[in-house]
């Protein structure tokens, strides 16, 4: 059993990833092993509680971006697939936005990577404060973020997305005694008439390309 579990763990020189289902299997096996220890039941219970706590922390870390504290790409992929299938099943509205920080490389090149990290963290903070609790915000990778807006049509999605765009444009990003000018480009897809979630994602990605190609610092859909 352990060998089979270990086969599903991806280890390389840059990352160490344990899939959620593998974590569940490890936790279950550890608990079974402790139950068989020849120690008082109270001690067993205490050890199991501590291991369950550590397991919960580890599982949370596996789906959380360490820098911004947003959910990461792995969590996005599972959540988006779930919400897409739910929208299809119940014929409900769903919108997906991809957000890219404009000219992000210049912050790293000009001020160093600590500045880039600062911009990412502040942008993440603004995103969390501009969407509903029923929406989901993720750091997709690099300077890209993704937002799943549940029960939201394309027209209604433009309201919080435009609000976010303006909030970031008008926010005082202060680093090294300077005020930095930060803007974002946003692509949004709100059509669930696709065959797969990937097709909807690609549509939002195309919309992001349109926003960048049209001058950046704007919200765009693929049809615009």
C-alpha positions in Angstrom: 0.0 0.0 0.0 2.7 2.5 1.0 4.7 1.8 -2.2 1.6 2.4 -4.3 1.0 5.7 -2.5 4.6 6.8 -3.0 4.3 6.2 -6.7 1.8 9.0 -6.9 4.0 11.6 -5.3 5.7 14.0 -7.7 9.3 14.9 -6.6 11.7 17.0 -8.6 14.5 19.5 -7.9 12.1 22.5 -7.8 9.0 21.2 -6.1 7.6 18.6 -3.8 3.9 17.9 -4.4 1.7 15.5 -2.7 -1.8 15.1 -4.3 -4.8 15.6 -2.0 -5.9 12.0 -2.4 -2.5 10.7 -1.5 -2.5 12.8 1.6 -5.8 11.3 2.6 -4.4 7.8 2.1 -1.3 8.5 4.2 -3.4 10.0 7.0 -5.7 7.0 7.0 -2.8 4.5 7.2 -1.0 6.4 9.9 -4.1 6.5 12.0 -4.6 2.7 11.6 -1.0 2.1 12.6 -1.3 4.2 15.8 -4.5 2.3 16.7 -2.4 -0.8 16.8 0.3 0.6 19.2 0.5 -1.1 22.6 0.0 2.2 24.5 -2.9 3.5 26.6 -6.0 4.6 24.7 -5.7 8.2 26.0 -2.2 8.4 24.5 -3.4 7.1 21.2 -6.2 9.6 21.1 -3.7 12.5 21.8 -1.3 11.3 19.1 -4.1 10.9 16.6 -5.5 14.4 17.3 -2.0 15.9 16.8 -1.5 14.0 13.5 -4.9 15.0 12.3 -4.1 18.6 13.0 -0.7 18.4 11.2 -2.5 16.6 8.3 -5.0 19.4 8.0 -2.2 22.0 7.9 -0.3 20.0 5.3 -3.3 19.5 3.1 -4.1 23.3 3.3 -0.5 24.1 2.4 -0.7 21.8 -0.7 -3.4 24.0 -2.2 -2.2 27.4 -1.0 0.2 29.8 -2.7 2.9 30.6 0.0 3.4 34.2 -1.1 -0.1 35.6 -1.6 -2.0 33.0 0.6 -4.5 32.6 -2.2 -5.4 29.2 -3.4 -3.0 27.9 -6.0 -3.3 26.4 -9.5 -4.0 22.9 -8.3 -6.9 24.1 -6.2 -8.1 26.3 -9.2 -8.2 23.3 -11.5 -10.3 21.2 -9.1 -12.6 24.0 -8.1 -13.2 25.3 -11.7 -14.1 21.8 -12.9 -16.5 21.4 -10.0 -18.2 24.8 -10.6 -18.3 24.3 -14.4 -20.0 21.0 -14.0 -22.5 22.4 -11.5 -23.3 25.3 -13.8 -23.9 22.9 -16.7 -26.0 20.6 -14.6 -28.3 23.3 -13.2 -28.1 25.6 -16.2 -26.8 28.4 -14.0 -24.6 31.4 -14.8 -20.8 31.2 -14.4 -18.0 33.5 -15.3 -14.2 33.0 -15.3 -11.7 35.8 -15.3 -8.0 35.7 -15.8 -6.0 38.7 -14.5 -2.5 39.6 -15.5 -0.4 42.3 -13.9 0.8 44.6 -16.8 4.5 44.8 -17.4 5.2 42.9 -14.2 8.8 42.1 -15.3 9.8 45.7 -15.0 9.2 45.7 -11.2 11.6 42.8 -10.8 14.1 44.2 -13.2 14.0 47.8 -11.8 13.6 47.2 -8.1 14.4 43.6 -7.5 12.3 40.5 -6.8 11.3 41.7 -3.4 9.4 44.5 -5.1 7.7 42.0 -7.4 6.7 40.0 -4.4 5.2 43.1 -2.8 3.2 43.9 -5.8 1.8 40.4 -6.0 0.8 40.4 -2.3 -0.9 43.8 -2.5 -2.7 42.9 -5.7 -3.9 39.7 -4.1 -5.2 41.7 -1.1 -7.2 44.0 -3.4 -8.7 41.1 -5.2 -9.9 39.4 -2.0 -11.6 42.7 -1.1 -13.3 43.3 -4.4 -15.2 40.0 -4.8 -17.9 38.2 -3.0 -17.4 35.4 -0.5 -19.1 33.1 -3.0 -16.4 33.9 -5.6 -13.0 32.1 -5.7 -9.7 33.9 -6.2 -6.5 32.0 -7.1 -2.9 32.7 -8.0 -2.7 30.8 -11.2 1.1 31.2 -11.6 3.6 34.0 -12.0 1.8 37.3 -12.3 -1.5 35.7 -13.4 -4.5 35.3 -11.2 -7.9 33.5 -11.9 -11.3 34.3 -10.4 -14.4 32.0 -10.6 -17.5 34.1 -10.3 -20.4 31.8 -9.4 -24.0 32.5 -10.4 -22.7 35.5 -12.5 -23.5 36.4 -16.0 -21.1 38.0 -18.4 -22.7 41.4 -18.0 -22.7 41.2 -14.2 -19.1 39.9 -14.1 -17.9 43.2 -15.7 -19.0 45.2 -12.6 -16.6 43.7 -10.0 -13.9 43.2 -12.6 -14.0 46.8 -13.7 -14.1 47.8 -10.0 -11.0 45.8 -9.4 -9.2 47.2 -12.4 -9.8 50.8 -11.1 -8.9 49.8 -7.5 -5.5 48.6 -8.6 -4.9 51.5 -10.9 -5.7 54.0 -8.2 -4.0 52.1 -5.3 -0.8 53.6 -3.9 1.8 50.7 -4.2 4.6 52.1 -2.1 8.0 50.5 -2.3 11.4 51.9 -1.5 10.0 55.3 -1.0 8.4 55.4 -4.4 4.8 55.2 -5.6 4.5 52.4 -8.3 2.1 52.6 -11.1 0.4 49.2 -11.3 -2.4 48.1 -13.7 -3.9 44.9 -14.8 -5.4 43.4 -17.9 -8.4 41.1 -17.5 -10.0 38.5 -19.8 -13.4 37.1 -19.0 -15.5 34.2 -20.3 -19.1 33.8 -19.3 -20.3 31.1 -21.7 -20.8 27.6 -20.5 -21.8 26.3 -23.9 -18.4 24.6 -24.2 -17.6 20.9 -24.2 -15.1 21.1 -21.4 -13.9 23.5 -18.7 -10.6 23.8 -20.6 -12.4 25.4 -23.6 -14.0 28.0 -21.3 -10.5 28.7 -19.8 -9.1 29.1 -23.3 -11.8 31.5 -24.1 -11.0 33.6 -21.1 -7.3 33.4 -22.0 -8.1 34.7 -25.5 -10.0 37.5 -23.9 -6.9 38.4 -21.8 -4.9 38.5 -25.0 -7.4 40.9 -26.5 -7.1 43.2 -23.4 -3.3 43.2 -23.7 -3.4 43.7 -27.5 -5.8 46.6 -27.1 -3.5 48.7 -24.8 -3.7 46.8 -21.5 -5.3 48.2 -18.3 -8.8 47.0 -19.4 -11.4 44.3 -19.1 -12.2 42.3 -22.3 -14.1 39.3 -23.4 -13.1 37.1 -26.3 -15.8 38.5 -28.6 -14.6 42.1 -28.1 
